[in-house]
């Protein structure tokens, strides 16, 4: 199971990288059309913004697994033994509850945008549920990642993110 989850995190990270490339392409194409012909393609600014948001949300699970999120470890650093383990499990439990709620809310927002036919205010009026889908996928991935870390911690495995946050 661990191997499959790591593959999912890496796949989401690869999609995040593709989103950054898509942002670059959208901005470059918009600049090029303005310079060459003096006109622009409707909605390219919006798509560049969607690509940046997509890159951010799709990278969340891999960033959490790598310890790249900011962690406030002031209490964890001052505890040892059973108190440290209990506090770590409590903090991962709280993070799990919060990340599952955000994932649920994101999925609900995508569904409501689809049902109510929400459209973007950009020049092309594209359906909003399409760019919002990457946010939902990223937050679900983050929730799975945090739950994965909680299960690993409960089973006594070492948290790779804790060492990365202490090194900085």
ROSE-4610 file (N, C-alpha, C; in Angstrom, 1 decimal, always signed):
// ROSE-4610
residu = [X/X/X/X/X/X/X/X/X/X/X/X/X/X/X/X/X/X/X/X/X/X/X/X/X/X/X/X/X/X/X/X/X/X/X/X/X/X/X/X/X/X/X/X/X/X/X/X/X/X/X/X/X/X/X/X/X/X/X/X/X/X/X/X/X/X/X/X/X/X/X/X/X/X/X/X/X/X/X/X/X/X/X/X/X/X/X/X/X/X/X/X/X/X/X/X/X/X/X/X/X/X/X/X/X/X/X/X/X/X/X/X/X/X/X/X/X/X/X/X/X/X/X/X/X/X/X/X/X/X/X/X/X/X/X/X/X/X/X/X/X/X/X/X/X/X/X/X/X/X/X/X/X/X/X/X/X/X/X/X/X/X/X/X/X/X/X/X/X/X/X/X/X/X/X/X/X/X/X/X/X/X/X/X/X/X/X/X/X/X/X/X/X/X/X/X/X/X/X/X/X/X/X/X/X/X/X/X/X/X/X/X/X/X/X/X/X/X/X/X/X/X/X/X/X/X/X/X/X/X/X/X/X/X/X/X/X/X/X/X/X/X/X/X/X/X/X/X/X/X/X/X/X/X/X/X/X/X/X/X/X/X/X/X/X/X/X/X/X/X/X/X/X/X/X/X/X/X/X/X/X/X/X/X/X/X/X/X/X/X/X/X/X/X/X/X/X/X/X/X/X/X/X/X/X/X/X/X/X/X/X/X/X/X/X/X/X/X/X/X/X/X/X/X/X/X/X/X/X/X/X/X/X/X/X/X/X/X/X/X/X/X/X/X/X/X/X/X/X/X/X/X/X/X/X/X/X/X/X/X/X/X/X/X/X/X/X/X/X/X/X/X/X/X/X/X/X/X/X/X/X/X/X/X/X/X/X/X/X/X/X/X/X/X/X/X/X/X/X/X/X/X/X/X/X/X/X/X/X/X/X/X/X/X/X/X/X/X/X/X/X/X/X/X/X/X/X/X/X/X/X/X/X/X/X/X/X/X/X/X/X/X/X/X/X/X/X/X/X/X/X/X/X/X/X/X/X/X/X/X/X/X/X/X/X/X/X/X/X/X/X/X/X/X/X/X/X/X/X/X/X/X/X/X/X/X/X/X/X/X/X/X/X/X/X/X/X/X/X/X/X/X/X/X]
num = [1/1/1/2/2/2/3/3/3/4/4/4/5/5/5/6/6/6/7/7/7/8/8/8/9/9/9/10/10/10/11/11/11/12/12/12/13/13/13/14/14/14/15/15/15/16/16/16/17/17/17/18/18/18/19/19/19/20/20/20/21/21/21/22/22/22/23/23/23/24/24/24/25/25/25/26/26/26/27/27/27/28/28/28/29/29/29/30/30/30/31/31/31/32/32/32/33/33/33/34/34/34/35/35/35/36/36/36/37/37/37/38/38/38/39/39/39/40/40/40/41/41/41/42/42/42/43/43/43/44/44/44/45/45/45/46/46/46/47/47/47/48/48/48/49/49/49/50/50/50/51/51/51/52/52/52/53/53/53/54/54/54/55/55/55/56/56/56/57/57/57/58/58/58/59/59/59/60/60/60/61/61/61/62/62/62/63/63/63/64/64/64/65/65/65/66/66/66/67/67/67/68/68/68/69/69/69/70/70/70/71/71/71/72/72/72/73/73/73/74/74/74/75/75/75/76/76/76/77/77/77/78/78/78/79/79/79/80/80/80/81/81/81/82/82/82/83/83/83/84/84/84/85/85/85/86/86/86/87/87/87/88/88/88/89/89/89/90/90/90/91/91/91/92/92/92/93/93/93/94/94/94/95/95/95/96/96/96/97/97/97/98/98/98/99/99/99/100/100/100/101/101/101/102/102/102/103/103/103/104/104/104/105/105/105/106/106/106/107/107/107/108/108/108/109/109/109/110/110/110/111/111/111/112/112/112/113/113/113/114/114/114/115/115/115/116/116/116/117/117/117/118/118/118/119/119/119/120/120/120/121/121/121/122/122/122/123/123/123/124/124/124/125/125/125/126/126/126/127/127/127/128/128/128/129/129/129/130/130/130/131/131/131/132/132/132/133/133/133/134/134/134/135/135/135/136/136/136/137/137/137/138/138/138/139/139/139/140/140/140/141/141/141/142/142/142/143/143/143/144/144/144/145/145/145/146/146/146/147/147/147/148/148/148/149/149/149/150/150/150/151/151/151/152/152/152/153/153/153/154/154/154/155/155/155/156/156/156/157/157/157/158/158/158/159/159/159/160/160/160/161/161/161/162/162/162/163/163/163/164/164/164/165/165/165/166/166/166/167/167/167/168/168/168]
x = [+0.8/+0.0/+0.9/+1.9/+2.8/+3.4/+3.8/+4.3/+3.3/+2.1/+1.0/+0.7/+0.7/+0.4/+1.6/+2.8/+3.9/+3.9/+3.4/+3.2/+2.1/+1.1/+0.0/+0.6/+1.3/+1.9/+2.8/+3.6/+4.5/+3.8/+2.7/+1.9/+1.2/+0.7/+0.1/+1.2/+2.4/+3.5/+3.8/+3.8/+4.1/+3.0/+1.8/+0.7/+0.9/+1.4/+1.6/+2.7/+3.7/+4.8/+4.2/+3.4/+2.7/+1.9/+1.2/+0.4/+1.3/+2.5/+3.4/+3.8/+4.1/+4.4/+3.2/+2.0/+0.8/+0.7/+1.0/+1.0/+2.0/+3.2/+4.2/+3.7/+3.2/+2.7/+1.6/+0.6/-0.5/+0.0/+0.9/+1.4/+2.2/+3.1/+3.9/+3.1/+2.1/+1.2/+0.4/+0.0/-0.7/+0.2/+1.4/+2.4/+2.7/+2.9/+3.2/+2.1/+0.9/-0.2/-0.4/-0.1/-0.2/+0.9/+2.1/+3.2/+3.1/+2.7/+2.6/+1.4/+0.3/-0.9/-1.7/-1.3/-2.0/-3.3/-3.6/-4.8/-4.4/-5.4/-5.1/-6.2/-5.9/-6.8/-7.6/-8.9/-9.8/-9.6/-9.4/-9.4/-8.0/-6.9/-5.6/-5.1/-5.4/-5.0/-5.6/-6.9/-7.6/-7.1/-6.7/-6.1/-4.8/-4.0/-2.7/-2.9/-3.9/-4.2/-4.7/-5.6/-6.0/-4.9/-3.9/-2.7/-1.9/-1.7/-0.9/-1.7/-3.0/-3.7/-3.7/-3.8/-3.7/-2.3/-1.3/+0.1/+0.2/-0.3/-0.3/-1.0/-2.2/-3.0/-2.6/-2.1/-1.7/-0.4/+0.4/+1.7/+1.6/+0.4/+0.2/+0.6/+0.1/+0.4/+1.9/+2.6/+4.0/+4.8/+4.4/+5.0/+4.9/+3.7/+3.5/+4.3/+4.4/+5.2/+6.7/+7.1/+8.5/+8.9/+7.9/+8.2/+8.4/+7.8/+8.0/+7.0/+6.0/+5.0/+5.6/+5.2/+5.7/+5.0/+5.8/+5.3/+5.8/+4.8/+5.2/+5.5/+6.7/+7.1/+7.7/+7.3/+7.8/+7.5/+6.3/+6.0/+6.6/+6.5/+7.1/+8.6/+9.3/+10.7/+11.1/+10.2/+10.5/+10.0/+9.4/+8.9/+9.7/+9.7/+10.4/+9.5/+9.9/+9.2/+7.8/+7.0/+5.6/+4.8/+5.2/+4.6/+4.8/+6.0/+6.2/+5.4/+5.3/+4.5/+3.0/+2.5/+1.1/+0.8/+1.7/+1.5/+1.5/+2.4/+2.6/+1.3/+0.8/-0.4/-1.6/-1.7/-2.8/-2.7/-1.5/-1.4/-1.7/-1.3/-1.6/-3.1/-3.7/-5.2/-5.9/-5.5/-6.2/-6.0/-4.8/-4.5/-5.3/-5.6/-6.4/-7.8/-8.4/-9.8/-9.9/-8.9/-9.0/-8.8/-7.9/-7.6/-8.8/-9.4/-10.6/-11.8/-11.9/-13.0/-12.7/-11.5/-11.2/-11.4/-11.0/-11.2/-12.7/-13.5/-14.9/-15.5/-15.1/-15.6/-15.2/-14.0/-13.6/-14.4/-14.6/-15.4/-16.8/-17.4/-18.7/-18.8/-17.8/-17.8/-17.7/-17.0/-16.9/-18.3/-18.9/-20.2/-21.2/-21.2/-22.2/-21.9/-20.7/-20.4/-20.9/-20.8/-21.2/-22.8/-23.4/-24.9/-25.5/-24.9/-25.5/-24.9/-24.1/-23.5/-22.8/-22.0/-21.2/-20.1/-20.0/-19.0/-18.0/-16.8/-15.8/-16.1/-15.6/-15.8/-14.8/-14.0/-13.0/-13.7/-12.9/-13.5/-14.1/-13.7/-14.3/-15.4/-15.7/-16.8/-16.8/-15.7/-15.6/-16.2/-16.7/-17.3/-16.3/-16.7/-15.7/-15.4/-16.2/-15.9/-14.7/-14.3/-13.1/-11.9/-11.6/-10.4/-10.5/-11.7/-11.8/-11.6/-11.6/-11.4/-10.0/-9.0/-7.6/-7.5/-8.2/-8.2/-8.8/-9.9/-10.5/-9.6/-8.9/-8.0/-6.8/-6.3/-5.2/-5.5/-6.7/-7.0/-7.4/-8.0/-8.2/-6.9/-5.9/-4.6/-3.9/-4.1/-3.5/-4.1/-5.4/-6.1/-5.6/-5.5/-4.9/-3.5/-2.7/-1.3/-1.2/-2.1/-2.1/-2.6/-3.6/-4.1/-3.0/-2.3/-1.2/-0.2/+0.2/+1.2/+0.7/-0.6/-1.2/-1.1/-1.5/-1.4/+0.0/+0.9/+2.4/+2.8/+2.4/+2.8/+2.2/+1.0/+0.3/+0.9/+1.5/+2.1/+3.6/+4.0/+5.4/+6.4/+6.1/+7.0/+7.5/+8.7/+9.2/+8.6/+8.3/+7.7/+8.9/+8.9/+10.0/+9.9/+8.7/+8.6/+9.1/+9.1/+9.5/+11.0/+11.8/+13.2/+13.5/+12.8/+13.0/+12.7/+11.7/+11.3/+12.3/+12.9/+13.9/+15.2/+15.5/+16.8/+16.9/+15.7/+15.7/+15.6]
y = [-1.2/+0.0/+1.3/+1.2/+2.4/+2.7/+1.7/+1.9/+2.6/+2.1/+2.7/+4.2/+4.5/+5.8/+6.8/+6.3/+7.1/+7.4/+6.4/+6.6/+7.6/+7.6/+8.6/+10.0/+10.1/+11.4/+12.0/+11.0/+11.4/+11.8/+11.1/+11.4/+12.8/+13.1/+14.4/+15.5/+15.2/+16.2/+16.4/+15.3/+15.5/+16.3/+16.1/+16.9/+18.4/+18.6/+20.0/+20.6/+19.9/+20.4/+20.7/+19.9/+20.1/+21.4/+21.6/+22.8/+24.1/+24.0/+25.1/+25.4/+24.3/+24.5/+25.1/+24.6/+25.2/+26.6/+27.1/+28.5/+29.2/+28.7/+29.4/+29.5/+28.4/+28.4/+29.5/+29.5/+30.5/+31.9/+32.2/+33.6/+33.9/+33.0/+33.3/+33.5/+32.6/+32.8/+34.1/+34.5/+35.7/+36.9/+36.9/+37.9/+38.0/+36.8/+36.7/+37.2/+36.9/+37.4/+38.9/+39.4/+40.9/+41.6/+41.1/+41.7/+41.6/+40.4/+40.2/+40.9/+40.7/+41.2/+42.3/+42.5/+43.5/+43.1/+41.8/+41.3/+40.1/+39.7/+38.6/+37.6/+36.3/+35.3/+35.4/+35.4/+35.6/+34.4/+34.8/+33.9/+33.3/+33.7/+33.1/+33.5/+34.8/+35.2/+34.3/+34.0/+33.2/+31.8/+31.2/+29.9/+29.8/+30.9/+31.0/+30.9/+31.7/+31.6/+30.3/+29.6/+28.3/+27.3/+27.5/+26.6/+26.7/+28.0/+28.2/+27.6/+27.8/+27.2/+25.7/+25.2/+23.7/+23.2/+23.9/+23.5/+23.5/+24.5/+24.6/+23.4/+23.2/+22.2/+20.8/+20.5/+19.2/+18.8/+19.8/+19.5/+19.3/+19.6/+19.5/+18.1/+17.0/+15.7/+15.4/+15.6/+15.3/+16.3/+17.5/+18.5/+18.0/+17.6/+17.1/+15.9/+15.0/+13.8/+14.1/+15.1/+15.5/+16.4/+16.8/+17.7/+19.1/+19.5/+20.8/+21.8/+21.4/+22.3/+22.9/+24.1/+24.7/+24.0/+23.6/+22.9/+23.7/+23.9/+24.6/+23.5/+23.3/+22.1/+22.6/+23.8/+24.3/+23.3/+22.8/+21.8/+20.5/+20.0/+18.7/+18.6/+19.7/+19.7/+19.7/+20.1/+20.1/+18.9/+18.0/+16.7/+15.6/+14.5/+13.3/+12.1/+10.9/+9.7/+9.6/+9.2/+9.0/+10.3/+11.3/+12.6/+13.1/+12.9/+13.3/+12.6/+11.3/+10.4/+10.8/+11.0/+11.4/+12.7/+13.7/+15.0/+14.9/+14.1/+14.0/+13.3/+12.3/+11.6/+12.6/+13.4/+14.3/+15.4/+15.9/+16.9/+16.4/+15.1/+14.5/+14.2/+13.8/+13.6/+14.9/+16.0/+17.3/+17.7/+17.5/+17.8/+16.9/+15.7/+14.8/+15.3/+15.7/+16.2/+17.4/+18.3/+19.6/+19.3/+18.5/+18.2/+17.5/+16.6/+15.9/+16.9/+17.8/+18.8/+19.7/+20.1/+20.9/+20.1/+18.9/+18.0/+17.9/+17.6/+17.5/+18.8/+19.9/+21.2/+21.5/+21.1/+21.4/+20.5/+19.3/+18.4/+18.9/+19.3/+19.9/+21.1/+22.0/+23.2/+22.8/+21.8/+21.4/+20.9/+20.1/+19.5/+20.6/+21.6/+22.7/+23.6/+23.8/+24.6/+23.8/+22.5/+21.7/+21.8/+21.6/+21.5/+22.9/+24.0/+25.3/+26.0/+25.3/+25.7/+27.1/+27.2/+28.4/+28.5/+29.7/+30.0/+31.1/+31.0/+32.0/+33.4/+34.4/+35.7/+36.2/+35.3/+35.6/+35.7/+36.1/+36.3/+35.1/+33.9/+32.8/+32.1/+32.5/+32.0/+30.4/+29.9/+28.4/+28.0/+26.7/+26.2/+26.1/+26.6/+26.7/+25.4/+24.4/+23.1/+22.5/+22.8/+22.2/+22.6/+23.9/+24.3/+24.0/+24.0/+23.7/+22.2/+21.4/+19.9/+19.7/+20.4/+20.2/+20.5/+21.5/+21.9/+20.7/+20.1/+19.0/+17.8/+17.5/+16.4/+16.6/+17.8/+18.1/+18.0/+18.6/+18.5/+17.1/+16.3/+14.9/+14.2/+14.5/+13.9/+14.3/+15.6/+16.0/+15.3/+15.1/+14.4/+13.0/+12.3/+11.0/+10.9/+11.9/+12.0/+12.2/+13.1/+13.3/+12.1/+11.5/+10.2/+9.1/+9.1/+8.1/+8.3/+9.6/+9.9/+9.6/+9.8/+9.4/+7.9/+7.1/+5.7/+5.2/+5.8/+5.4/+5.7/+6.9/+7.3/+6.4/+6.0/+5.1/+3.7/+3.3/+2.0/+2.1/+3.3/+3.4/+3.7/+4.0/+4.3/+5.7/+6.0/+7.4/+8.3/+9.5/+10.5/+11.2/+11.0/+11.6/+13.2/+13.7/+15.1/+15.8/+15.1/+15.7/+16.0/+15.1/+15.3/+16.5/+16.6/+17.7/+19.0/+19.1/+20.4/+20.8/+19.8/+20.1/+20.6/+20.1/+20.5/+21.9/+22.6/+24.0/+24.9]
z = [+0.0/+0.0/+0.0/+0.8/+0.9/-0.5/-1.3/-2.6/-3.5/-3.5/-4.3/-4.0/-2.7/-2.2/-2.7/-2.6/-3.0/-4.5/-5.3/-6.7/-7.0/-6.2/-6.4/-6.1/-5.0/-4.6/-5.7/-6.3/-7.4/-8.6/-8.9/-10.1/-10.0/-8.8/-8.6/-8.7/-8.2/-8.3/-9.8/-10.6/-12.0/-12.7/-12.3/-12.9/-12.4/-11.2/-10.8/-11.6/-12.0/-12.9/-14.2/-14.7/-16.0/-16.0/-14.9/-14.7/-14.8/-14.2/-14.3/-15.7/-16.4/-17.9/-18.6/-18.3/-19.0/-18.7/-17.5/-17.1/-18.0/-18.1/-18.9/-20.4/-20.9/-22.3/-22.5/-21.5/-21.6/-21.6/-20.7/-20.6/-21.8/-22.2/-23.4/-24.7/-24.8/-26.0/-25.9/-24.8/-24.6/-25.0/-24.5/-24.8/-26.3/-26.9/-28.3/-29.2/-28.9/-29.7/-29.6/-28.4/-28.3/-29.0/-29.0/-29.7/-31.2/-31.7/-33.1/-33.8/-33.3/-33.9/-33.2/-31.9/-31.1/-30.6/-30.6/-30.0/-29.0/-28.3/-27.4/-27.4/-27.0/-27.0/-25.7/-25.8/-24.7/-23.7/-22.4/-21.3/-21.0/-21.8/-21.5/-20.1/-19.7/-18.4/-17.3/-17.5/-16.6/-16.5/-17.7/-17.7/-17.1/-17.2/-16.5/-15.0/-14.5/-13.1/-12.6/-13.5/-13.1/-13.0/-14.0/-14.0/-12.7/-12.3/-11.1/-9.9/-9.8/-8.7/-8.7/-9.9/-10.1/-9.6/-10.0/-9.6/-8.1/-7.4/-6.0/-5.3/-5.7/-5.0/-5.3/-6.5/-6.9/-6.2/-5.8/-5.2/-3.6/-3.1/-1.6/-1.0/-1.6/-1.0/-1.0/-2.1/-2.1/-1.2/-1.1/-0.2/+1.2/+1.6/+3.0/+3.3/+2.3/+2.6/+2.7/+2.0/+2.0/+3.1/+3.9/+5.0/+4.6/+3.4/+2.9/+3.4/+4.1/+4.6/+5.9/+6.2/+7.4/+8.6/+9.5/+10.7/+12.0/+12.8/+14.1/+15.1/+15.3/+16.2/+17.5/+18.0/+19.2/+20.4/+20.4/+21.5/+21.3/+20.0/+19.7/+20.0/+19.7/+20.0/+21.4/+22.3/+23.7/+24.5/+23.8/+24.4/+23.9/+24.8/+24.4/+24.8/+24.3/+24.8/+24.4/+25.4/+25.2/+25.0/+25.7/+25.5/+24.1/+23.5/+22.1/+21.2/+21.4/+20.5/+20.6/+21.8/+22.0/+21.3/+21.5/+20.9/+19.4/+18.9/+17.4/+16.9/+17.5/+17.0/+17.1/+18.2/+18.3/+17.2/+16.9/+15.9/+14.5/+14.2/+13.0/+12.9/+14.0/+14.1/+13.8/+14.4/+14.1/+12.7/+12.1/+10.7/+9.8/+10.2/+9.4/+9.3/+10.5/+10.5/+9.6/+9.8/+9.0/+7.5/+7.1/+5.7/+5.1/+5.8/+5.3/+5.1/+6.0/+5.9/+4.6/+4.5/+3.3/+2.0/+2.0/+0.8/+0.5/+1.6/+1.4/+0.9/+1.4/+1.0/-0.5/-0.9/-2.2/-3.2/-2.9/-3.7/-3.8/-2.7/-2.7/-3.6/-3.6/-4.4/-5.9/-6.2/-7.6/-8.1/-7.2/-7.6/-7.7/-6.8/-6.9/-8.2/-8.5/-9.7/-10.9/-10.9/-12.0/-12.1/-11.0/-11.0/-11.3/-10.8/-11.1/-12.3/-13.1/-14.3/-14.1/-13.1/-12.8/-14.0/-14.4/-15.5/-15.0/-15.6/-15.2/-15.7/-15.1/-15.5/-16.5/-17.0/-18.0/-19.4/-20.4/-21.7/-22.4/-22.0/-22.7/-21.9/-20.7/-19.9/-19.9/-19.5/-19.4/-18.1/-18.0/-16.8/-15.6/-14.5/-13.3/-12.7/-12.9/-12.2/-12.8/-14.0/-14.7/-13.9/-13.8/-13.0/-11.6/-11.0/-9.6/-9.3/-10.3/-10.1/-9.6/-10.1/-9.7/-8.2/-7.7/-6.3/-5.5/-5.9/-5.2/-5.2/-6.3/-6.4/-5.5/-5.5/-4.6/-3.1/-2.8/-1.3/-0.9/-1.8/-1.4/-1.3/-2.2/-2.0/-0.7/-0.3/+0.9/+2.1/+2.1/+3.2/+3.2/+2.1/+2.1/+2.7/+2.3/+2.7/+4.2/+4.8/+6.2/+7.0/+6.5/+7.1/+7.0/+5.9/+5.7/+6.8/+7.0/+8.0/+9.4/+9.7/+11.0/+11.2/+10.2/+10.3/+10.6/+9.8/+10.0/+11.4/+11.9/+13.2/+14.3/+14.1/+15.1/+15.1/+13.9/+13.8/+14.2/+14.6/+15.1/+14.1/+12.9/+11.8/+12.0/+11.6/+11.7/+10.7/+11.0/+10.2/+9.4/+8.0/+7.3/+7.3/+7.4/+7.4/+8.6/+9.7/+11.0/+11.0/+10.4/+10.3/+9.4/+8.3/+7.3/+7.9/+8.8/+9.4/+10.5/+11.1/+12.2/+11.6/+10.4/+9.8/+9.4/+9.2/+8.8/+9.9]
